[in-house]
Amino acid sequence: MGMPSGTELLLIFGIIVLLFGAKKIPDLAKGIGKGIKNFKNEMKDEPEEVASNEAPKKVEGGDATAASEAPKESEKQA
C-alpha cells in the first residue's frame, strides 16, 4: 500500500472530473486551501487564547465567590 502510480493517479483524477465537472474543481481546491489555512491559523492562535483566558477566569471566579459571600454575611447581621 504505497503511493499510487501514474496511471492510478490519472484514473482518480478522471473520476473526479467526471463527478464534479471541470468548472467546479478550481472552486473545490480554493475551498480546501482556505479551510486548511484557517485551521492552521486557529491552531496557532489557540494556545495564546487559552493562556490569556485562564488567568482572568481564575481571578473573576475568586472575586465572584467573595462578593457573593459578603452580602450573605451582612444580611445575617442585620
N, C-alpha and C positions, 0 to 999 in steps of 0.2 A: 504494500500500500504506500507507494512513494508518490512523487509528483506525477500528474498526468502528462502524457507525451503530447507532441504537437498535434497529432490527429485527434486525440481526445479533447484537447482544448478547442480546436476548430468545431468539433461536433457540439460541445457545450455552448460555445458562442452562437452557433447556428440555431440551436434550440431556443436560446434567449431571444434572439432576433425574431424568430417565428412567434414566440409567446407575447412579447411586448411591442414589437414593431421597431423599426429603425429610428423613428422620431422620438420615442419615449426613452430610449437608452441614455442619451445625454442628461435628461431630466432626472432619471433614476440615479445616475452617477453623481450629479450635483447634490441630490438629497442625501445620499450616503456619505459624501465628503463633508457636508455641513454637519451631519449627525455625529460623525467621528470627531470633527473639530470641536463641536460643542461639548461632547463627552470629555475630551481631553482638557478643555478649559475648566469644566466643572470639577474634574478630579484634582487639578492644580489649586483651585480656589477653596475646595472643601476643607483641607487641614487648617487654613488660615481662619475660615469662618468658625470652625468648631472651637479652635483655641480662643478666639475673641468672644464667642458666645458663652463659653463655660464660666469664665470669671464673673461676668455680670450676673449670671443666674444664681451663683452661689451667694453673692453679696445681696442681691434682691431677696432671695429666699430667707436669709438671716434677718434682714430688716423687716420683712413682712411678718415673720413669726413674732418678733419682738414688738412690733407695732400692734399686732392683733392681741397679744397677751396683756399689754399695758392697759387698754381700756377695760378689759375684764376685771383686772385688779382694782382699778379705780371705781368701777361700778359696785364691787363688793364692799368697798369702804364707805360708799355713800348711802 
